[in-house]
Structure formats: structure tokens, C-alpha cells
Amino acid sequence: MLGAEFLWGISAPLGKVILVGGVSPMLLTDCRMIGAAVLFWIVSLFTPDEKVRPKDFLKMFFAALLGIVMNQSCFIWGLSLTSPINASIITTALPILTMVMAAIVLREPITNMKLGGVLLGAVGALVLIVGGHSDERAGSAAGDLLVICAQLSFTCYLVLFKDLIGRYSPITLMKWMFTYASICVIPFTYGEYVAVDWSALSPTVIWGLVAFAVGPTFLSYLLLPVGQKNLRPTVTAMYNYVQPIIASIVAVIAGLGSFTISTVVAIIMVFTGVFLVTRSKARDRSLG
């Protein structure tokens, strides 16, 4: 999960470069989905063949709708309309939403340790985001709403398809999910794909698209099912708080920011929160 969140943490600045370079949000979503589908199918040729139960193909289709199509489309579209600060703040709601839904659907207990860890991580993430981007311009309500929809769809995916995720290897699961996702988006983005003057795009944008498909899409979704198999949904979602930390570190390395006392405190709060949720009891009928 740390590996997946690291790759997602660098996706925001990379995505901004691509969007500013002349690629539309939906076309970026289309390219990353198709690119990841092709990569997963290529890798599957070198791995043992795994038989999928016929009824699970339908489950994979709906998992793709929630975990890939709606999540990625809403987030990238929302990011193009709102500010990075607003999008980052809204993403901190994922662990809280997942904790509540897991308690309702999976009967996963909300212990005091888990609740404290989620809230501590949320506060740490907000301190890091707001403290490091206080000069960001405000976003739009429509963009914020789309980012919220992205978080809700991914929450449903984490909770509702926990059993499906544990049944197959990451390669088998993701090659079919990204195939279904590509089939769903191509009819809506084909016109944009044809209309784009690919020769006019800069090498930075072209290589950015390749990097986006390989890193924050193929590799991150290759690692994600491994974490989902071995961690409870709430714990999986808690690693979402790592994204702003990675973004801050990348900014420092690139010379676009610097570490402050509040940054260090926020990072400690986030990892302490992740530790508490990880250590909380998985099956406890009480709330304490």
C-alpha cells in the first residue's frame, strides 16, 4: 500500500503537466486505462493462466466501474475544475467513509483505537495540506463534488469487492478490470482521441502520458490488490493519508518547497494514525 500511495502521490503534479500540455481530462483517463490494460495483458502472458468463474466476470465489471471508471474519471475531471488543495483535502475523507461503510456492510468494528487513528491521520493530513498550500486559489463547487464522488466510488469498491479481490491474483483481476474500464470509456472519448493533434504535443506531454500509464496506473494497481488481500478495508484506506506526504517530499526534492516544523509534526501524526488503525482489533463486538 505504501508503494501504491507513493505512485499516486506523484500523479497529481504529473497529471497537471499533461492537462496543461493540451490533453483533456477524459482523454488522459482513457490513455491511462487503455495503457494499463495493454500492460496487464502483456504481463499475463508470462504468468500462470488463472481460470475465472463465469459469475465473477460480472462482478469484475462492476468492480471496474466503481474502482476505476468512476473513481479515475471523476477525480481527473474534478481536478481540472477545482484547486489541488481542495482535491487533496477531500481525499482525506476516504478512510472515514471506508470505516463507516465497512462497519455497516462487513460488520467491521469501530474500536476506540481505530477511530482515534483515523481522526489523527485526518488531522495530520489536513495540517500538511493546508500549511503547505495556504496560497492556493479556491476551487469550484462542481470540481469539489466530482472529487467527492471519486472518493465515494472507491469506498464502495474497497468494501463491496473485498472477497473478489482475495480470490484472484492481481494480474488476473486487473487485466479484466482495466479491459472492462477501457471498453466503458472509449465510446465517450474516441472523438477527442481522433481530434487531438498528437504531433503537436510536446515530448514532455507524450512521455508524461506513458509515465502516467506505467507508474500511477499499472504499477499502483498491481500493488493495490496485494494490500487489499492482506489488510482490512479501513486499514487499506488509511494509507491514503500518505499521498500528501509524498507530494510534499517531491516538492522539496524539486526545490518547490521546504520542510517545516508543522510538516514534520503532520507526518508523525499521519503515520501514528496508520499504526493505530493497523493495530486495532479486527473482530471486536465492542466499541472500545
C-alpha positions as CSV (number, residue, x, y, z in Angstrom):
1,M,0.0,0.0,0.0
2,L,2.9,2.4,0.7
3,G,4.2,1.7,-2.8
4,A,0.8,2.3,-4.4
5,E,0.3,5.5,-2.4
6,F,3.8,6.7,-3.4
7,L,2.9,6.4,-7.1
8,W,-0.5,8.1,-6.6
9,G,1.3,10.8,-4.6
10,I,3.3,11.8,-7.7
11,S,0.3,11.6,-10.0
12,A,-1.1,15.0,-9.2
13,P,1.8,17.1,-10.4
14,L,2.4,14.7,-13.3
15,G,-1.3,14.9,-14.3
16,K,-1.2,18.7,-14.1
17,V,1.7,18.8,-16.6
18,I,-0.2,16.6,-19.0
19,L,-3.5,18.6,-18.7
20,V,-1.8,21.9,-19.2
21,G,0.0,20.5,-22.2
22,G,-3.2,20.1,-24.2
23,V,-4.7,16.8,-23.2
24,S,-8.3,16.8,-21.9
25,P,-9.2,15.2,-18.6
26,M,-11.2,12.4,-20.3
27,L,-8.5,11.7,-22.8
28,L,-5.9,11.4,-20.0
29,T,-8.3,8.9,-18.3
30,D,-8.7,7.0,-21.5
31,C,-5.0,6.8,-22.2
32,R,-4.1,5.6,-18.7
33,M,-6.9,2.9,-18.7
34,I,-6.0,1.5,-22.2
35,G,-2.3,1.7,-21.5
36,A,-2.7,-0.2,-18.2
37,A,-5.0,-2.8,-19.8
38,V,-2.4,-3.5,-22.5
39,L,0.4,-3.8,-19.9
40,F,-1.6,-6.2,-17.7
41,W,-2.4,-8.4,-20.7
42,I,1.3,-8.4,-21.7
43,V,2.4,-9.4,-18.2
44,S,-0.3,-12.1,-18.0
45,L,1.3,-13.9,-21.0
46,F,4.3,-14.6,-18.7
47,T,2.3,-15.7,-15.7
48,P,0.4,-18.9,-15.0
49,D,-3.1,-18.9,-16.5
50,E,-5.8,-18.5,-13.9
51,K,-9.4,-19.6,-14.6
52,V,-12.1,-17.1,-13.7
53,R,-15.5,-18.3,-12.6
54,P,-18.2,-17.1,-15.1
55,K,-20.2,-15.3,-12.4
56,D,-17.1,-13.4,-11.3
57,F,-16.7,-11.7,-14.7
58,L,-19.9,-9.7,-13.9
59,K,-18.5,-8.8,-10.5
60,M,-15.3,-7.7,-12.1
61,F,-17.3,-5.4,-14.5
62,F,-19.0,-3.6,-11.6
63,A,-15.7,-3.5,-9.7
64,A,-14.1,-1.8,-12.7
65,L,-17.0,0.7,-12.8
66,L,-16.5,1.7,-9.2
67,G,-12.8,1.3,-8.6
68,I,-11.5,2.5,-12.0
69,V,-14.0,4.2,-14.3
70,M,-15.9,6.4,-11.8
71,N,-13.0,6.9,-9.5
72,Q,-10.5,8.0,-12.1
73,S,-12.9,9.9,-14.3
74,C,-14.5,11.9,-11.5
75,F,-11.1,12.6,-9.9
76,I,-9.3,13.8,-13.0
77,W,-12.3,15.8,-14.2
78,G,-12.8,17.3,-10.8
79,L,-9.0,18.1,-10.6
80,S,-9.3,20.1,-13.8
81,L,-12.1,22.2,-12.3
82,T,-11.0,22.7,-8.7
83,S,-7.7,23.5,-7.0
84,P,-5.2,20.8,-5.9
85,I,-5.7,22.0,-2.3
86,N,-9.4,21.3,-2.3
87,A,-8.9,17.9,-4.1
88,S,-6.3,16.9,-1.5
89,I,-8.5,17.9,1.5
90,I,-11.5,16.0,0.1
91,T,-9.4,12.8,-0.4
92,T,-8.7,12.7,3.3
93,A,-12.4,11.7,3.7
94,L,-11.7,8.2,2.2
95,P,-10.6,6.4,5.3
96,I,-13.5,7.8,7.3
97,L,-16.1,6.8,4.6
98,T,-14.5,3.4,4.4
99,M,-14.5,2.9,8.1
100,V,-18.2,3.7,8.3
101,M,-19.2,1.6,5.3
102,A,-17.1,-1.4,6.5
103,A,-18.8,-1.2,9.8
104,I,-22.2,-1.3,8.1
105,V,-21.6,-3.9,5.3
106,L,-18.8,-6.1,6.8
107,R,-19.6,-5.6,10.4
108,E,-16.0,-4.4,11.0
109,P,-16.0,-2.9,14.5
110,I,-15.2,0.7,15.1
111,T,-12.9,0.5,18.1
112,N,-11.6,3.5,20.0
113,M,-8.1,2.8,18.7
114,K,-9.3,2.7,15.1
115,L,-11.5,5.8,15.4
116,G,-8.6,7.7,17.1
117,G,-6.2,6.6,14.4
118,V,-8.4,7.7,11.5
119,L,-9.1,11.1,13.1
120,L,-5.4,11.6,14.0
121,G,-4.4,10.8,10.5
122,A,-7.0,13.1,9.0
123,V,-5.8,16.0,11.2
124,G,-2.2,15.3,10.2
125,A,-3.1,15.2,6.5
126,L,-5.1,18.5,6.8
127,V,-2.2,20.2,8.7
128,L,0.2,19.1,6.0
129,I,-2.1,20.2,3.1
130,V,-3.3,23.5,4.4
131,G,0.0,24.5,5.9
132,G,1.9,23.8,2.7
133,H,-0.6,25.3,0.2
134,S,-2.1,28.3,2.0
135,D,-1.7,30.4,-1.1
136,E,-3.7,28.2,-3.4
137,R,-6.6,29.7,-5.3
138,A,-10.1,28.5,-4.4
139,G,-11.7,25.7,-6.4
140,S,-15.2,25.3,-7.8
141,A,-18.1,23.6,-6.2
142,A,-18.6,21.3,-9.3
143,G,-15.0,20.2,-9.1
144,D,-15.2,19.5,-5.4
145,L,-18.4,17.5,-5.9
146,L,-16.7,15.3,-8.6
147,V,-13.8,14.6,-6.3
148,I,-16.2,13.6,-3.5
149,C,-17.9,11.2,-6.0
150,A,-14.5,9.7,-6.8
151,Q,-13.9,9.0,-3.1
152,L,-17.4,7.5,-2.6
153,S,-17.0,5.2,-5.6
154,F,-13.6,4.0,-4.4
155,T,-15.0,3.4,-0.9
156,C,-17.7,1.2,-2.3
157,Y,-15.1,-0.7,-4.3
158,L,-12.9,-1.3,-1.3
159,V,-15.8,-2.6,0.8
160,L,-18.1,-4.4,-1.6
161,F,-15.5,-6.4,-3.5
162,K,-13.2,-7.5,-0.7
163,D,-14.0,-11.2,-1.4
164,L,-13.5,-10.9,-5.1
165,I,-10.1,-9.2,-4.6
166,G,-8.9,-12.0,-2.4
167,R,-9.9,-14.7,-4.9
168,Y,-7.6,-13.9,-7.8
169,S,-4.1,-12.8,-8.5
170,P,-3.5,-9.0,-9.1
171,I,-2.6,-9.7,-12.7
172,T,-5.8,-11.6,-13.5
173,L,-8.0,-9.2,-11.5
174,M,-6.6,-6.0,-13.0
175,K,-6.3,-7.2,-16.6
176,W,-10.0,-7.9,-16.7
177,M,-11.0,-4.8,-14.7
178,F,-8.9,-2.4,-16.9
179,T,-10.3,-4.2,-20.0
180,Y,-13.8,-3.5,-18.9
181,A,-12.9,0.0,-17.9
182,S,-11.4,0.7,-21.3
183,I,-14.5,-0.6,-23.1
184,C,-16.7,1.7,-21.0
185,V,-14.7,4.9,-21.7
186,I,-13.7,4.5,-25.3
187,P,-17.2,5.3,-26.8
188,F,-17.1,8.7,-24.9
189,T,-13.5,9.7,-25.6
190,Y,-13.0,8.3,-29.2
191,G,-13.9,11.7,-30.7
192,E,-11.4,13.5,-28.5
193,Y,-8.7,10.9,-29.3
194,V,-9.2,11.5,-33.1
195,A,-9.4,15.3,-32.8
196,V,-6.1,15.6,-30.9
197,D,-3.1,16.7,-33.0
198,W,-0.6,14.2,-31.5
199,S,2.3,15.5,-33.5
200,A,1.8,19.0,-31.9
201,L,2.1,17.7,-28.4
202,S,5.5,18.2,-26.7
203,P,7.7,15.3,-25.9
204,T,7.2,16.1,-22.2
205,V,3.4,15.5,-22.5
206,I,3.9,12.3,-24.6
207,W,6.3,10.8,-22.1
208,G,4.1,12.1,-19.3
209,L,1.3,10.0,-20.7
210,V,3.5,7.0,-20.9
211,A,4.7,7.6,-17.3
212,F,1.2,8.1,-16.1
213,A,0.0,4.8,-17.6
214,V,3.0,2.8,-16.2
215,G,3.5,4.3,-12.8
216,P,0.4,5.8,-11.1
217,T,-1.8,3.3,-13.0
218,F,-0.2,0.0,-13.9
219,L,2.2,-0.4,-11.1
220,S,0.0,1.2,-8.4
221,Y,-3.0,-1.1,-9.4
222,L,-0.6,-4.0,-9.4
223,L,0.3,-3.3,-5.8
224,L,-3.2,-2.4,-4.6
225,P,-4.8,-5.9,-4.6
226,V,-1.8,-7.2,-2.6
227,G,-2.6,-4.7,0.1
228,Q,-6.3,-5.4,-0.1
229,K,-5.8,-9.1,0.3
230,N,-3.8,-8.7,3.4
231,L,-5.4,-5.7,5.1
232,R,-8.9,-4.8,6.2
233,P,-10.7,-2.1,4.1
234,T,-10.3,0.6,6.7
235,V,-6.5,-0.1,7.0
236,T,-6.2,0.0,3.3
237,A,-7.9,3.3,3.1
238,M,-5.8,4.8,5.9
239,Y,-2.7,4.7,3.6
240,N,-4.5,7.4,1.5
241,Y,-3.1,9.8,4.1
242,V,0.4,9.0,2.8
243,Q,-0.3,10.8,-0.5
244,P,0.2,14.4,0.7
245,I,3.4,13.4,2.5
246,I,4.8,12.0,-0.8
247,A,3.6,15.2,-2.6
248,S,5.5,17.3,0.0
249,I,8.7,15.3,-0.3
250,V,8.6,15.5,-4.1
251,A,8.1,19.3,-3.8
252,V,11.1,19.6,-1.5
253,I,13.3,17.4,-3.8
254,A,12.2,19.5,-6.8
255,G,13.0,22.7,-5.0
256,L,9.4,23.8,-4.8
257,G,9.1,23.7,-1.1
258,S,10.8,23.0,2.2
259,F,10.2,21.1,5.4
260,T,8.9,23.0,8.4
261,I,8.1,22.0,12.0
262,S,4.4,21.7,11.1
263,T,5.3,19.4,8.2
264,V,7.3,17.1,10.5
265,V,4.5,17.0,13.1
266,A,1.9,16.3,10.4
267,I,4.0,13.4,9.1
268,I,4.3,11.9,12.6
269,M,0.6,12.2,13.1
270,V,-0.3,10.5,9.9
271,F,2.0,7.5,10.5
272,T,0.9,7.2,14.1
273,G,-2.7,7.2,12.9
274,V,-1.9,4.4,10.3
275,F,-0.1,2.4,13.1
276,L,-3.1,2.7,15.5
277,V,-5.6,1.6,12.8
278,T,-3.4,-1.3,11.8
279,R,-3.0,-2.4,15.4
280,S,-6.8,-2.2,16.2
281,K,-8.7,-5.4,16.7
282,A,-10.3,-6.8,13.6
283,R,-13.1,-8.6,15.4
284,D,-14.4,-7.0,18.5
285,R,-18.1,-6.6,19.2
286,S,-17.5,-3.6,21.5
287,L,-16.7,0.0,20.5
288,G,-13.7,0.2,22.8
